[in-house]
Every structure is written in C-alpha cells, then in structure tokens.
Amino acid sequence: MTNCILIGAPMDEGQRRAGCLMGPAAYRVAGLAEVLRALGHTVEDQGDATPAALGEETHANEAIHHLPEVIGWTNALAAAARDAMPRGMPIFLGGDHALALGTLSGVAAHAKAVGRPLFVIWLDAHSDFHTPATTTSGNLHGTPMAYAAGRAGFAPFPDFPAPVPGENICMFGIRSVDPAEHAMLEETEITVNDMRVLDERGIAAPLKEFLDQVQAADGMLHVSLDVDFLDPSIAPAVGTTVPGGTTFREAHLVCEMLHESGRVTSLDLVELNPFLDDRGRTAKLMVDLVGSMMGQKVFDRRTRSY
C-alpha cells in the first residue's frame, strides 16, 4: 500500500477566473482521504502550501499577469514535492494548472537524484505548451508542460532541474491547441493522443503503448489530471470547458489502467473551481477517479486457466 501525501495548492493566479483556490477544500470535503484509507492506503494531509516570498519579477510580454505570485508558488511547490517524494506519493490538490510548474520541477529533481527516468502523462483538454514569450492571454497555467520539457524563454523562472525528454511525455485527451503551441509541439518527440486519436483507436491501446514505455524504462510516472480532461456535461466545475472530452467510463478506464501499471508516483488534481460546480458533483467525480487510480474497482478480475 501507498503513503499518500496530500498537499493543497490553493492558487488562482495562473488564470483570471476566481475560484480555483477553493479546490483543496472541496477535495477534502468530497472525502478524498476517506476513499484512500478505505483502499488500505495511509494518508498524510500536510494542509495547504503557501507561496514563497514574492519578488518583483517582470517580463517583456505585457500580457502576463501575477508573475511574482506564480514564481512564488513554483518555488514553494517544488520544495514540497522534493520533500514528499522520498516518503510516499504526493497528491497535489489544486488550484489552477500553473501549480504544475512547481510540482513537476520538484518531482523531476527527485527523479534525477535517485537516477530514474521521469515520465509525464498530461490528462487535459489543452497542451499547456506556451512559454511566457508566446502566451497571448498572459495566463501562466498554459505554460507548465513547455517548462518541464525544457523549452527556452522561461526567465525569470528558476531553471528547470532536469527537463523531461519529449519521448517521455504523453498528452492524452487534447482538443484545444493554439497555433504557437502546435508549431512548438511539432518540433518535439512528445506523443499527442488528441481526441481524434482516441476516437479512432479507443482509450486503451494508445495508453497501453505509453505505459509499456514507462515499464520498459523502469520509469517514475507523474500524472497531471485537469478537470477539463472530462467532458463538461459530467464535470462542469472548470473555467476552461471544452466540449468533446472523455466520458465517465473512459476516464475511469484511464485511471484503472494507470493503477494496474504500478508506475504512478505523483499526481496533480487541477483546475477544480467549486464556485462553478453543481452540488459538488465534479469534486466527487474527481475523488472517484483518484479512487480508481489507487485500486478501486467495480469487480476484481481473476486470472483463469483454461
């Protein structure tokens, strides 16, 4: 069983729609710790992180907002991830997706320290592959995957400690990519399983291919699960809804396969905005998905010999 370390990241500064800072509380109220304990895991709730001391950083791109705050969160969450990884599996409760600037940084530093390759699966409607120079919205929640991949142009952010090779990254469920992001992704070896791929091939085959890569490399796997990976008809509590997302069963299958891989070592839960929810339905669904990722099944299949 796993020691699950819950770390709240109540940050709103990576985008402009208020409410994500309530996400950590919503996960707790929805019973995340209780679900994990019922599955036999230990739970250590560290409470909510706080951003490091703010600087006075600026950027030539005048669209960018809350830059010092996001850098403060990046430094704090990187330190929290580095501290938690040797003790168990950190689960970061967001907060907007800019939190992954810090969580990925800390997880990558740990993987480098222990000499193991890091893999990332990005369960999201968006690629989040902008840099501070290319974003037109100025929303830094659209930049963490480019940061982790080692793209240039992230000053004044701290240097990413160990960029993740493109072949170790899988974007899954993507259906909204800006032209600048598309052009940069074309230069990489990142696997982009967008919704067209999943419509044509189904969920299981492309996911199994990526998980087989992780297994063959004895890799560590960071999962970043955005609420907008899900179709908004079942998960309305997100400020970046994009129609055509995964269904209830498709999302559970993804999480069940991640569990069966035995490779998940850290997890982000991001972009939950309880202010937009309907009686907690999105928070409860996300908690159920974590349950599936940690071993909860409708029916355990026995291996049969014939």
Secondary structure as the mmCIF struct_conf table of DSSP 4:
data_model
#
loop_
_struct_conf.conf_type_id
_struct_conf.id
_struct_conf.beg_label_comp_id
_struct_conf.beg_label_asym_id
_struct_conf.beg_label_seq_id
_struct_conf.end_label_comp_id
_struct_conf.end_label_asym_id
_struct_conf.end_label_seq_id
STRN STRN1 ASN A 3 ALA A 9
TURN_TY1_P TURN_TY1_P1 GLU A 13 GLY A 14
BEND BEND1 GLN A 15 ARG A 17
TURN_TY1_P TURN_TY1_P2 ALA A 18 GLY A 19
HELX_RH_3T_P HELX_RH_3T_P1 CYS A 20 MET A 22
HELX_RH_AL_P HELX_RH_AL_P1 GLY A 23 VAL A 29
TURN_TY1_P TURN_TY1_P3 ALA A 30 GLY A 31
HELX_RH_AL_P HELX_RH_AL_P2 LEU A 32 ALA A 38
TURN_TY1_P TURN_TY1_P4 LEU A 39 GLY A 40
STRN STRN2 THR A 42 ASP A 48
HELX_LH_PP_P HELX_LH_PP_P1 PRO A 51 LEU A 54
BEND BEND2 ALA A 60 ALA A 60
TURN_TY1_P TURN_TY1_P5 GLU A 62 ALA A 63
BEND BEND3 HIS A 66 HIS A 66
HELX_RH_AL_P HELX_RH_AL_P3 LEU A 67 ALA A 84
HELX_RH_3T_P HELX_RH_3T_P2 MET A 85 ARG A 87
BEND BEND4 GLY A 88 GLY A 88
STRN STRN3 MET A 89 GLY A 94
BEND BEND5 GLY A 95 GLY A 95
HELX_RH_3T_P HELX_RH_3T_P3 HIS A 97 LEU A 99
HELX_RH_AL_P HELX_RH_AL_P4 ALA A 100 VAL A 114
TURN_TY1_P TURN_TY1_P6 GLY A 115 GLY A 115
STRN STRN4 LEU A 118 LEU A 123
BEND BEND6 ASP A 124 ALA A 125
STRN STRN5 HIS A 126 HIS A 126
TURN_TY1_P TURN_TY1_P7 PRO A 132 THR A 134
BEND BEND7 THR A 136 SER A 137
HELX_RH_3T_P HELX_RH_3T_P4 LEU A 140 GLY A 142
HELX_RH_AL_P HELX_RH_AL_P5 PRO A 144 ALA A 148
TURN_TY1_P TURN_TY1_P8 ALA A 149 GLY A 150
BEND BEND8 ALA A 152 ALA A 152
TURN_TY1_P TURN_TY1_P9 ALA A 155 PRO A 156
BEND BEND9 PHE A 157 PHE A 157
HELX_LH_PP_P HELX_LH_PP_P2 PRO A 158 PHE A 160
BEND BEND10 PRO A 161 ALA A 162
HELX_LH_PP_P HELX_LH_PP_P3 PRO A 163 PRO A 165
HELX_RH_3T_P HELX_RH_3T_P5 GLY A 166 ASN A 168
STRN STRN6 ILE A 169 ILE A 174
STRN STRN7 SER A 176 SER A 176
HELX_RH_AL_P HELX_RH_AL_P6 PRO A 179 LEU A 185
TURN_TY1_P TURN_TY1_P10 GLU A 186 GLU A 187
BEND BEND11 THR A 188 THR A 188
STRN STRN8 THR A 191 ASP A 194
HELX_RH_AL_P HELX_RH_AL_P7 MET A 195 ARG A 201
BEND BEND12 ILE A 203 ILE A 203
HELX_RH_AL_P HELX_RH_AL_P8 ALA A 204 ALA A 216
TURN_TY1_P TURN_TY1_P11 ALA A 217 ASP A 218
STRN STRN9 MET A 220 ASP A 226
HELX_RH_3T_P HELX_RH_3T_P6 VAL A 227 PHE A 229
STRN STRN10 LEU A 230 LEU A 230
TURN_TY1_P TURN_TY1_P12 PRO A 232 ILE A 234
TURN_TY1_P TURN_TY1_P13 GLY A 239 THR A 240
BEND BEND13 PRO A 243 GLY A 244
STRN STRN11 THR A 246 THR A 246
HELX_RH_AL_P HELX_RH_AL_P9 PHE A 248 SER A 261
TURN_TY1_P TURN_TY1_P14 GLY A 262 GLY A 262
STRN STRN12 VAL A 264 VAL A 270
HELX_RH_3T_P HELX_RH_3T_P7 PRO A 274 LEU A 276
BEND BEND14 ASP A 278 ASP A 278
TURN_TY1_P TURN_TY1_P15 ARG A 279 GLY A 280
HELX_RH_AL_P HELX_RH_AL_P10 ARG A 281 MET A 293
TURN_TY1_P TURN_TY1_P16 MET A 294 GLY A 295
BEND BEND15 VAL A 298 PHE A 299
HELX_LH_PP_P HELX_LH_PP_P4 ASP A 300 THR A 303
#
